[in-house]
Amino acid sequence: MTALTLHYHPLSSCCHKVLIALDELAIEADRRLLNLGDPAERAAFLALWPLGKMPLLVDQGRPVPETSIIIEHLQRHHAGPGRTLVPPDPGAALEVRLWDRLLDLYVMTPMQALTADLLRPEAERDAQGVARAREGLTSAYALIDHQLEGRTWLAGDAFSMADCAAAPALLYAASYVPIAPQHERLSAYFDRLMDRPSVARTVDAARPFFKFFPGRAGLSRRFFDPDSV
C-alpha cells in the first residue's frame, strides 16, 4: 500500500484538479472515494480535516488540504523524475500560481455557485446570484482568451498547475455558460485540455457519475449522453 491516500469523489471539480496532477507527476496514491452522506464516513473524515472539504491528501498520516497546496506538496516530495507542474524559475512559478488562483476564483467559484443554486428548492433560487455568476464566467472567458494569445498552455509552453485547475473548471462551467464563438483561442485551448491524456483519463473515470451533476443538461454529448442513462 502506498504511503499516500487521497480522499476524493470522481464528480468533484476540485478533486479532478488533483487527480490530473497525480497523473501528470506520475504519482501513485491510494484513492478513497468519499461519501459524506454516510454519517460514520463523514465523522471519520472530519476527524482528519475538521473543515470537511475534499480532496484531502494524507501523507504518512499527515493531512494536506487545499488543491494547490496538495499539488505543490506532491511535486516537492513525490514527483517522478523530470515531472513538474510549477517551474523552478521564481517568475514563471508566480505566473503559474497567478493563473491557478484566477481559475479557482473566477471560473471554479462561479461554476460552483450555479451548481449550488440548482440544488436549492425552486422557491429559494437566487436569480441575482445566478446572473452575477454567469456574468463573472463571461468576463473570465474573455480574460483567459486574451491570455492564450501565442500560448499553448495557460502559463506558457508547458502544461502546469494552472492547466490542472482550468480543465475541470472549464468543463463544468461551459455546461452553464458555453464558450462564445469569438473566443477562438479559449475554444482551441479547451479542446487541447480535454485531449490531454491525464485530463481524458480523469474525465473518463467521472463519466458514470455525470448523471448526478446538477448541470448535466448543458454538458456536451462528448462527455455525457442523457439517452444512455
C-alpha positions as CSV (number, residue, x, y, z in Angstrom):
1,M,0.0,0.0,0.0
2,T,1.3,3.5,-0.9
3,A,2.0,6.0,1.9
4,L,-0.2,8.5,0.1
5,T,-4.0,8.4,0.4
6,L,-6.3,10.8,-1.5
7,H,-9.9,11.2,-0.2
8,Y,-11.9,12.3,-3.2
9,H,-15.0,12.0,-5.3
10,P,-14.8,11.5,-9.0
11,L,-17.6,14.1,-9.7
12,S,-15.8,16.9,-7.8
13,S,-14.1,19.5,-9.9
14,C,-11.6,20.2,-7.1
15,C,-10.8,16.5,-7.0
16,H,-10.3,16.4,-10.7
17,K,-7.7,19.1,-10.4
18,V,-5.6,16.9,-8.0
19,L,-6.3,13.7,-10.0
20,I,-4.9,15.3,-13.1
21,A,-1.8,16.4,-11.2
22,L,-1.2,12.9,-9.8
23,D,-1.3,11.6,-13.3
24,E,1.0,14.3,-14.7
25,L,3.5,13.9,-11.9
26,A,3.5,10.0,-12.2
27,I,2.5,9.5,-8.6
28,E,0.6,6.5,-7.2
29,A,-1.9,7.2,-4.4
30,D,-4.5,5.1,-2.6
31,R,-7.7,6.7,-3.8
32,R,-10.6,6.5,-1.4
33,L,-13.9,7.5,-2.7
34,L,-15.6,9.7,0.0
35,N,-19.3,9.5,0.7
36,L,-20.0,12.5,3.0
37,G,-23.7,11.4,3.1
38,D,-22.7,8.4,5.3
39,P,-22.6,9.6,8.9
40,A,-19.8,7.3,10.0
41,E,-17.7,8.1,7.0
42,R,-18.3,11.8,7.4
43,A,-17.3,11.7,11.1
44,A,-14.1,9.9,10.3
45,F,-13.3,12.4,7.6
46,L,-14.0,15.4,9.9
47,A,-11.6,13.9,12.4
48,L,-8.9,14.0,9.7
49,W,-9.9,17.5,8.4
50,P,-12.4,19.5,10.5
51,L,-13.4,21.8,7.6
52,G,-14.7,18.7,5.8
53,K,-13.6,19.8,2.3
54,M,-12.3,17.5,-0.3
55,P,-10.0,16.5,-1.8
56,L,-7.7,15.7,1.1
57,L,-4.3,14.1,0.8
58,V,-2.9,12.2,3.7
59,D,0.9,11.7,3.5
60,Q,2.1,9.2,6.1
61,G,-0.6,10.3,8.5
62,R,-0.3,14.0,7.8
63,P,-3.3,15.7,6.3
64,V,-2.5,18.0,3.4
65,P,-5.6,20.1,2.4
66,E,-6.4,22.5,-0.4
67,T,-5.8,21.7,-4.1
68,S,-2.9,24.0,-4.9
69,I,-1.1,23.1,-1.7
70,I,-1.7,19.4,-2.4
71,I,-0.2,19.7,-5.9
72,E,2.9,21.7,-4.7
73,H,3.4,19.2,-1.9
74,L,3.2,16.3,-4.3
75,Q,5.7,17.9,-6.7
76,R,8.1,18.7,-3.9
77,H,8.1,15.3,-2.2
78,H,6.8,12.7,-4.6
79,A,7.0,13.7,-8.3
80,G,8.5,11.3,-10.8
81,P,11.9,12.2,-12.4
82,G,11.6,15.3,-14.6
83,R,7.9,15.8,-13.7
84,T,6.9,19.3,-12.7
85,L,3.7,21.4,-12.7
86,V,5.3,24.5,-11.0
87,P,8.5,25.6,-12.7
88,P,11.7,26.3,-10.7
89,D,12.1,29.8,-12.0
90,P,10.5,32.2,-9.5
91,G,9.0,34.4,-12.1
92,A,7.5,31.6,-14.1
93,A,6.3,29.9,-10.9
94,L,4.4,33.1,-9.9
95,E,2.7,33.2,-13.3
96,V,1.5,29.6,-12.8
97,R,0.3,30.4,-9.3
98,L,-1.5,33.5,-10.5
99,W,-3.5,31.7,-13.2
100,D,-4.1,28.8,-10.9
101,R,-5.8,31.2,-8.5
102,L,-7.6,33.1,-11.2
103,L,-9.2,29.8,-12.5
104,D,-10.1,28.7,-9.0
105,L,-11.6,32.1,-8.0
106,Y,-13.2,33.3,-11.2
107,V,-14.2,30.1,-13.1
108,M,-14.4,27.4,-10.5
109,T,-16.2,29.5,-7.8
110,P,-19.0,30.9,-10.0
111,M,-19.5,27.5,-11.6
112,Q,-19.9,26.0,-8.1
113,A,-22.4,28.8,-7.3
114,L,-24.5,27.9,-10.3
115,T,-24.4,24.3,-9.3
116,A,-25.4,25.1,-5.7
117,D,-28.3,27.2,-6.9
118,L,-29.7,24.2,-8.9
119,L,-29.6,22.1,-5.6
120,R,-31.9,24.6,-3.9
121,P,-35.7,24.3,-3.8
122,E,-37.3,26.3,-6.6
123,A,-38.6,28.9,-4.1
124,E,-35.2,29.5,-2.7
125,R,-33.4,30.1,-6.0
126,D,-31.2,33.2,-6.2
127,A,-31.8,34.8,-9.7
128,Q,-29.5,37.8,-9.0
129,G,-26.7,35.5,-7.7
130,V,-27.1,33.3,-10.8
131,A,-26.9,36.4,-13.1
132,R,-23.7,37.6,-11.3
133,A,-22.1,34.1,-11.6
134,R,-22.9,34.0,-15.4
135,E,-21.5,37.5,-15.9
136,G,-18.4,36.5,-14.0
137,L,-17.8,33.5,-16.2
138,T,-18.3,35.6,-19.3
139,S,-15.7,38.0,-18.1
140,A,-13.3,35.2,-17.1
141,Y,-13.6,33.6,-20.5
142,A,-12.6,36.9,-22.2
143,L,-9.6,37.2,-19.8
144,I,-8.4,33.7,-20.5
145,D,-8.9,34.0,-24.2
146,H,-6.6,37.1,-24.2
147,Q,-4.0,35.3,-22.0
148,L,-3.9,32.5,-24.5
149,E,-2.6,34.6,-27.4
150,G,0.6,33.0,-28.6
151,R,0.4,30.3,-25.9
152,T,-0.2,26.6,-25.9
153,W,-1.0,26.3,-22.2
154,L,-2.2,28.9,-19.8
155,A,1.1,29.9,-18.3
156,G,3.3,29.2,-21.2
157,D,4.6,26.3,-23.3
158,A,4.5,23.7,-20.6
159,F,1.4,22.1,-19.0
160,S,1.2,23.4,-15.4
161,M,-0.8,23.5,-12.2
162,A,-2.8,26.4,-13.9
163,D,-4.0,23.9,-16.5
164,C,-4.9,21.3,-13.9
165,A,-7.2,24.0,-12.4
166,A,-8.5,25.0,-15.8
167,A,-9.6,21.6,-17.1
168,P,-12.4,20.7,-14.6
169,A,-13.4,24.4,-14.0
170,L,-14.0,24.9,-17.7
171,L,-15.6,21.5,-18.3
172,Y,-18.3,22.2,-15.8
173,A,-18.6,26.0,-16.3
174,A,-19.2,25.5,-20.0
175,S,-22.3,23.5,-19.2
176,Y,-23.8,26.7,-17.8
177,V,-22.2,29.3,-19.9
178,P,-20.9,28.0,-23.2
179,I,-17.7,29.4,-24.6
180,A,-18.7,32.1,-27.1
181,P,-17.6,31.6,-30.8
182,Q,-15.5,34.8,-30.7
183,H,-13.2,33.2,-28.1
184,E,-11.4,31.0,-30.6
185,R,-8.3,30.7,-28.6
186,L,-10.2,29.6,-25.5
187,S,-12.2,27.0,-27.5
188,A,-9.0,25.6,-29.0
189,Y,-7.4,25.5,-25.6
190,F,-10.4,23.7,-24.1
191,D,-10.1,21.0,-26.8
192,R,-6.3,20.7,-26.1
193,L,-7.2,20.3,-22.4
194,M,-9.8,17.6,-23.0
195,D,-7.4,15.7,-25.3
196,R,-4.6,15.7,-22.8
197,P,-4.2,12.1,-21.6
198,S,-4.3,13.0,-17.9
199,V,-7.4,15.0,-18.3
200,A,-9.1,12.4,-20.6
201,R,-8.5,9.7,-18.1
202,T,-9.9,11.8,-15.3
203,V,-13.0,12.7,-17.3
204,D,-13.5,9.0,-18.3
205,A,-13.4,8.0,-14.6
206,A,-16.1,10.6,-13.9
207,R,-18.5,9.6,-16.7
208,P,-20.6,7.2,-14.7
209,F,-21.2,10.0,-12.2
210,F,-22.1,12.8,-14.6
211,K,-25.8,11.7,-14.4
212,F,-25.7,13.1,-10.8
213,F,-24.2,16.5,-11.9
214,P,-26.9,19.2,-11.5
215,G,-25.8,21.0,-14.7
216,R,-25.7,17.8,-16.7
217,A,-28.3,19.1,-19.2
218,G,-25.6,21.5,-20.5
219,L,-22.8,19.0,-20.8
220,S,-21.6,18.3,-24.3
221,R,-22.6,14.9,-25.7
222,R,-18.8,14.4,-26.0
223,F,-18.9,13.9,-22.2
224,F,-22.4,12.9,-21.3
225,D,-25.2,11.3,-23.3
226,P,-28.5,11.6,-21.4
227,D,-30.0,8.9,-23.6
228,S,-27.6,6.4,-22.2
229,V,-28.8,6.8,-18.6
